[in-house]
Amino acid sequence: MPPPRETTARSVVVPFQSDAPPAALAPLGGEVPERWRALDRSAHAPHLVAVPDDDGRWRAAALVTARPHTSYLKIVDAVGDVPAAVEAVVAHARHRGLAQVKWEGWTTRPEDAAAAGFTPLRPPPVADGAGPETGYVRWLAGATVTGPPYYGQTTHFTCGAVTALVAHAHRGTLPEAALGRRAELTLWRGATNFPVCEPVGLGVAVRRTWPGSPVRVHLDTDRPVLLDHLTEDEREWRADLQRVSRTEAAETGVPVDARPLSSDEIRRAVGRGEQVLLLVSLTAMQGWDVPHWVLVHGAVPGALVVDDPWAGADRGESWVDAHLLPVADAALEEMSAVSSDPFHGAVVLGRP
């Protein structure tokens, strides 16, 4: 067994290695621990929170993961004395000063989740088949956020369109039943810079799709953006499209503010009932230097709450990770610096 990383009177915390699980787990197991070994979860710091008996034997354990640089822990499963394991995970999260604990519903009974202080997450209206049908959340920071329905992007490049659709489903200007691939691709086609969505083009597409929705863009550079990976010839015509988007923004009344949004300004915006489509780099959360759109829609003490349309099933992620995802204010502000020559982009949806 690896040496304990943390020990308290109520639990021990050890790293989880899928190819060498601790022997103390075996008496609690069965099929669930075997499923824990089916994926490489190493990118999400998998660890076991275990509750020992007086004789040192484990009577309960939970497999826990989380995206890096976020403010939550996720219980994948708990075995043995499940209430004791969950209580230990919550204490572990509080000790780390985190905002939230989630619990995937693979083997969880709703009554057990409720007894442990968890509330159900709304399952996605369009299931992807990769994640659990149910999930649960317990907020630890003295506030709760309900959030929008969760919808995951169906392509590698439609994150901007999906965040806009989900934002409007959240505010009731788009029926939840309308969330789907057709709506996703339709909005992306109106906003794309081929294949990505840059901030001004996305803001213009949102205004055209929902004329009554107040929209403003924040982009702290005049140069064309999100073109670094392309050849010079490929950059040229996309740069022309971005200049067209600037003209269309002026014509349709979408202001473009040259100031970046700080985390304090984002917190004030969501406090006013606004929503922020925020362009971030995935380097911190996923290890890929890729620009990506997320929706910031809520705030709790110490963290801003986002919905991320991307979840990496091959890493053990599910919609439970990406939905109502708390990120510390400073961490989110750092993520919002995109590209090697950093710029910041956001589309703010004002209250109708």
C-alpha positions as CSV (number, residue, x, y, z in Angstrom):
1,M,0.0,0.0,0.0
2,P,1.4,3.5,-0.8
3,P,2.2,5.5,2.4
4,P,-0.7,7.7,3.6
5,R,-0.7,11.2,2.2
6,E,-2.9,12.5,5.0
7,T,-4.2,11.0,8.2
8,T,-6.9,12.2,10.5
9,A,-8.7,10.6,13.5
10,R,-11.5,9.7,11.1
11,S,-9.9,8.8,7.8
12,V,-6.8,8.1,5.8
13,V,-6.1,9.4,2.3
14,V,-3.9,7.5,-0.1
15,P,-3.2,7.9,-3.8
16,F,-5.0,5.4,-6.0
17,Q,-3.0,3.5,-8.6
18,S,-5.2,1.5,-11.0
19,D,-2.6,-1.1,-11.6
20,A,-1.8,-1.6,-7.9
21,P,-4.8,-0.9,-5.7
22,P,-4.2,-1.2,-1.9
23,A,-4.9,-4.6,-0.5
24,A,-7.1,-3.0,2.2
25,L,-9.6,-2.2,-0.5
26,A,-10.3,-5.8,-1.5
27,P,-12.6,-6.9,1.4
28,L,-14.9,-3.9,0.6
29,G,-14.9,-4.4,-3.1
30,G,-16.7,-6.5,-5.6
31,E,-17.5,-5.1,-9.0
32,V,-17.2,-1.4,-8.2
33,P,-13.5,-1.3,-7.4
34,E,-12.9,-3.3,-10.6
35,R,-14.7,-0.6,-12.6
36,W,-12.4,2.0,-10.9
37,R,-9.5,0.4,-12.7
38,A,-11.0,0.5,-16.2
39,L,-9.9,4.1,-16.9
40,D,-6.7,6.1,-16.6
41,R,-7.8,8.8,-14.1
42,S,-4.3,9.9,-13.4
43,A,-4.9,13.4,-14.8
44,H,-7.5,14.0,-12.0
45,A,-5.3,13.0,-9.0
46,P,-7.3,9.9,-8.1
47,H,-7.1,9.0,-4.4
48,L,-8.9,6.9,-1.8
49,V,-10.5,8.4,1.3
50,A,-10.8,5.4,3.7
51,V,-12.3,5.0,7.2
52,P,-10.4,2.5,9.4
53,D,-11.8,0.5,12.2
54,D,-10.1,0.5,15.6
55,D,-8.0,-2.4,14.5
56,G,-6.8,-0.4,11.4
57,R,-8.8,-2.4,8.8
58,W,-10.8,-0.3,6.4
59,R,-14.5,-0.4,6.9
60,A,-15.3,2.1,4.2
61,A,-13.6,3.8,1.2
62,A,-14.4,6.2,-1.6
63,L,-12.6,6.8,-4.9
64,V,-12.2,10.6,-5.3
65,T,-11.1,12.7,-8.2
66,A,-11.3,16.3,-9.4
67,R,-10.1,18.4,-12.3
68,P,-6.9,20.3,-11.5
69,H,-7.2,23.9,-10.4
70,T,-10.8,23.7,-9.4
71,S,-12.6,23.8,-6.1
72,Y,-14.5,20.5,-5.7
73,L,-14.0,16.8,-5.1
74,K,-16.0,14.1,-6.9
75,I,-16.9,10.8,-5.3
76,V,-16.8,8.2,-8.1
77,D,-18.1,5.5,-5.8
78,A,-18.1,4.6,-2.2
79,V,-17.9,1.0,-0.8
80,G,-18.3,-0.6,2.6
81,D,-20.0,1.7,5.1
82,V,-21.0,4.3,2.5
83,P,-22.3,7.0,4.9
84,A,-19.0,6.9,6.8
85,A,-17.0,7.1,3.5
86,V,-19.0,10.1,2.3
87,E,-18.7,11.9,5.6
88,A,-15.0,11.4,5.4
89,V,-14.8,12.9,1.9
90,V,-16.8,15.9,2.9
91,A,-14.5,16.5,5.9
92,H,-11.5,16.1,3.5
93,A,-13.0,18.7,1.2
94,R,-13.7,21.1,4.0
95,H,-10.1,20.6,5.3
96,R,-8.9,21.7,1.8
97,G,-11.2,24.7,1.8
98,L,-13.1,23.6,-1.3
99,A,-16.5,24.8,-2.3
100,Q,-18.3,21.6,-3.2
101,V,-18.4,17.8,-3.2
102,K,-20.1,15.9,-6.0
103,W,-21.2,12.3,-6.2
104,E,-21.7,10.3,-9.3
105,G,-24.8,8.2,-9.3
106,W,-23.4,4.9,-10.6
107,T,-24.3,3.0,-7.4
108,T,-25.9,5.7,-5.3
109,R,-29.4,5.5,-3.9
110,P,-31.2,8.8,-3.8
111,E,-32.2,8.3,-0.2
112,D,-28.5,7.8,0.8
113,A,-27.4,10.9,-1.1
114,A,-30.2,12.9,0.7
115,A,-29.3,11.6,4.1
116,A,-25.7,12.7,3.5
117,G,-26.8,16.3,2.6
118,F,-26.6,16.0,-1.2
119,T,-29.2,17.3,-3.6
120,P,-29.8,15.8,-7.1
121,L,-28.2,17.4,-10.1
122,R,-30.5,17.8,-13.1
123,P,-29.5,15.1,-15.6
124,P,-28.7,16.3,-19.1
125,P,-31.8,16.6,-21.4
126,V,-29.7,14.9,-24.1
127,A,-27.7,12.0,-22.6
128,D,-24.4,11.1,-24.1
129,G,-24.4,7.5,-22.8
130,A,-20.9,7.8,-21.3
131,G,-21.8,9.2,-17.8
132,P,-24.1,8.2,-15.0
133,E,-27.8,8.8,-15.3
134,T,-27.8,10.7,-12.0
135,G,-25.5,12.8,-9.9
136,Y,-25.6,14.7,-6.7
137,V,-24.0,17.9,-5.2
138,R,-23.3,19.2,-1.7
139,W,-22.2,22.8,-1.4
140,L,-19.8,23.6,1.4
141,A,-19.2,27.3,1.1
142,G,-22.4,28.6,2.6
143,A,-24.2,29.2,-0.7
144,T,-25.9,27.2,-3.4
145,V,-26.2,27.6,-7.2
146,T,-28.9,25.8,-9.2
147,G,-27.6,26.6,-12.7
148,P,-28.7,25.8,-16.3
149,P,-29.5,22.4,-17.8
150,Y,-26.3,20.6,-18.8
151,Y,-25.7,20.1,-22.5
152,G,-22.4,18.7,-23.8
153,Q,-20.9,19.8,-27.1
154,T,-21.1,17.1,-29.8
155,T,-18.1,18.4,-31.8
156,H,-14.6,19.6,-30.9
157,F,-15.3,23.1,-32.1
158,T,-18.9,24.1,-31.1
159,C,-18.2,25.1,-27.4
160,G,-18.9,28.8,-28.1
161,A,-22.3,28.0,-29.6
162,V,-23.2,25.6,-26.8
163,T,-22.4,28.1,-24.1
164,A,-24.7,30.6,-25.7
165,L,-27.5,28.1,-26.1
166,V,-27.2,26.9,-22.5
167,A,-27.2,30.4,-21.3
168,H,-30.5,31.2,-23.0
169,A,-32.0,27.9,-21.9
170,H,-31.1,29.0,-18.4
171,R,-32.8,32.3,-18.7
172,G,-35.9,30.8,-20.4
173,T,-35.5,32.4,-23.8
174,L,-34.8,29.0,-25.3
175,P,-36.9,26.0,-24.5
176,E,-34.8,23.2,-22.9
177,A,-36.2,20.8,-25.5
178,A,-34.6,22.9,-28.2
179,L,-31.1,21.9,-27.0
180,G,-29.6,19.5,-29.5
181,R,-27.2,19.1,-32.3
182,R,-29.2,21.0,-34.9
183,A,-29.4,24.1,-32.7
184,E,-25.7,23.7,-31.8
185,L,-24.6,23.6,-35.4
186,T,-27.0,26.3,-36.6
187,L,-25.7,28.8,-34.1
188,W,-22.1,27.7,-34.7
189,R,-22.5,28.3,-38.4
190,G,-23.5,31.9,-37.8
191,A,-20.6,32.6,-35.4
192,T,-17.7,30.5,-36.7
193,N,-14.4,31.8,-37.8
194,F,-13.8,28.3,-39.2
195,P,-13.8,26.3,-37.1
196,V,-13.6,28.2,-33.9
197,C,-15.8,31.0,-32.6
198,E,-13.9,34.3,-31.8
199,P,-15.5,36.7,-29.3
200,V,-16.9,39.4,-31.7
201,G,-18.4,36.9,-34.1
202,L,-20.0,35.0,-31.3
203,G,-21.4,38.2,-29.8
204,V,-22.9,39.2,-33.2
205,A,-24.4,35.7,-33.7
206,V,-26.0,35.9,-30.2
207,R,-27.5,39.3,-31.0
208,R,-29.0,38.1,-34.3
209,T,-30.4,34.9,-32.8
210,W,-31.9,36.6,-29.8
211,P,-32.5,40.3,-30.8
212,G,-33.9,41.2,-27.4
213,S,-30.8,39.9,-25.5
214,P,-28.4,42.6,-24.4
215,V,-24.9,41.6,-25.5
216,R,-21.5,43.2,-25.0
217,V,-18.1,41.8,-26.0
218,H,-14.9,42.2,-24.1
219,L,-11.7,41.8,-26.2
220,D,-8.5,43.5,-25.2
221,T,-6.7,43.4,-28.5
222,D,-7.3,44.7,-32.0
223,R,-5.5,42.0,-33.7
224,P,-7.2,38.9,-35.2
225,V,-7.3,36.1,-32.6
226,L,-7.3,32.3,-32.4
227,L,-5.3,32.0,-35.6
228,D,-1.8,31.0,-34.2
229,H,-2.1,27.4,-35.3
230,L,-2.7,28.2,-38.9
231,T,-0.5,29.0,-41.9
232,E,-0.2,32.6,-43.1
233,D,-2.5,31.9,-46.0
234,E,-5.1,30.4,-43.8
235,R,-4.9,33.2,-41.3
236,E,-5.5,35.9,-44.0
237,W,-9.1,35.2,-44.9
238,R,-10.1,34.4,-41.3
239,A,-8.6,37.8,-40.3
240,D,-10.9,39.4,-43.0
241,L,-13.9,37.6,-41.4
242,Q,-13.0,39.0,-38.0
243,R,-12.8,42.5,-39.5
244,V,-16.3,41.9,-41.0
245,S,-17.5,40.8,-37.5
246,R,-16.3,44.1,-36.0
247,T,-18.3,46.0,-38.7
248,E,-21.3,43.9,-38.0
249,A,-21.0,44.5,-34.3
250,A,-21.2,48.2,-34.9
251,E,-24.2,47.8,-37.2
252,T,-26.1,45.6,-34.8
253,G,-25.4,47.5,-31.7
254,V,-23.0,45.1,-30.0
255,P,-20.4,47.1,-28.1
256,V,-16.8,45.9,-28.0
257,D,-15.0,46.8,-24.8
258,A,-11.2,46.8,-25.0
259,R,-10.9,46.1,-21.3
260,P,-10.5,42.5,-20.1
261,L,-12.9,41.2,-17.5
262,S,-11.4,40.7,-14.1
263,S,-12.7,38.0,-11.8
264,D,-14.2,40.7,-9.6
265,E,-16.1,42.1,-12.5
266,I,-17.3,38.7,-13.5
267,R,-18.5,38.1,-9.9
268,R,-20.4,41.4,-10.0
269,A,-21.9,40.6,-13.4
270,V,-23.4,37.3,-12.3
271,G,-24.5,39.0,-9.1
272,R,-26.6,41.3,-11.3
273,G,-28.1,38.3,-13.0
274,E,-25.9,38.5,-16.1
275,Q,-24.1,35.5,-17.7
276,V,-20.6,35.5,-19.0
277,L,-19.4,33.4,-22.0
278,L,-15.7,33.3,-21.1
279,L,-12.9,32.2,-23.3
280,V,-10.3,30.2,-21.4
281,S,-7.2,28.1,-22.0
282,L,-7.6,24.4,-21.0
283,T,-4.0,24.2,-20.0
284,A,-4.7,24.3,-16.3
285,M,-7.8,22.1,-16.2
286,Q,-7.0,19.6,-18.9
287,G,-3.3,20.0,-19.8
288,W,-4.0,21.1,-23.3
289,D,-3.1,24.6,-24.5
290,V,-6.4,24.9,-26.4
291,P,-8.9,27.9,-26.3
292,H,-12.3,26.9,-25.0
293,W,-15.6,28.6,-24.1
294,V,-17.3,28.1,-20.8
295,L,-20.4,29.7,-19.3
296,V,-20.0,31.5,-16.0
297,H,-23.4,31.8,-14.3
298,G,-23.0,31.8,-10.6
299,A,-20.8,32.5,-7.6
300,V,-20.2,31.1,-4.1
301,P,-17.7,32.3,-1.5
302,G,-14.3,31.8,-3.0
303,A,-15.3,30.5,-6.4
304,L,-17.1,31.3,-9.6
305,V,-19.4,28.6,-11.0
306,V,-19.2,27.5,-14.6
307,D,-20.8,25.0,-16.9
308,D,-18.2,23.5,-19.3
309,P,-19.6,21.9,-22.4
310,W,-16.7,19.5,-22.6
311,A,-16.1,16.4,-20.4
312,G,-13.3,13.9,-21.1
313,A,-14.9,10.5,-20.7
314,D,-11.6,8.8,-21.4
315,R,-10.1,10.4,-18.3
316,G,-13.0,9.4,-16.1
317,E,-14.9,12.7,-16.4
318,S,-18.6,12.9,-16.9
319,W,-21.3,15.6,-17.0
320,V,-21.2,15.6,-13.2
321,D,-17.7,17.1,-13.3
322,A,-18.5,19.7,-16.0
323,H,-21.9,20.8,-14.6
324,L,-21.9,23.4,-11.8
325,L,-18.1,23.4,-11.7
326,P,-16.6,25.8,-9.1
327,V,-13.3,27.5,-9.9
328,A,-11.5,29.8,-7.5
329,D,-11.7,33.4,-8.8
330,A,-7.9,33.8,-9.2
331,A,-7.6,30.5,-11.0
332,L,-10.4,31.4,-13.5
333,E,-8.8,34.8,-14.1
334,E,-5.5,33.0,-14.9
335,M,-7.2,30.6,-17.2
336,S,-8.8,33.5,-19.1
337,A,-5.4,34.6,-20.5
338,V,-5.4,32.8,-23.9
339,S,-2.6,32.2,-26.3
340,S,1.2,32.6,-26.1
341,D,0.7,36.3,-26.6
342,P,-2.1,36.5,-24.1
343,F,-5.4,38.2,-24.8
344,H,-8.8,38.0,-23.0
345,G,-12.2,37.5,-24.6
346,A,-15.7,37.3,-23.2
347,V,-19.3,37.8,-24.3
348,V,-21.6,39.2,-21.5
349,L,-25.3,38.6,-21.7
350,G,-27.1,41.3,-19.8
351,R,-30.5,40.8,-18.1
352,P,-33.3,40.9,-20.6
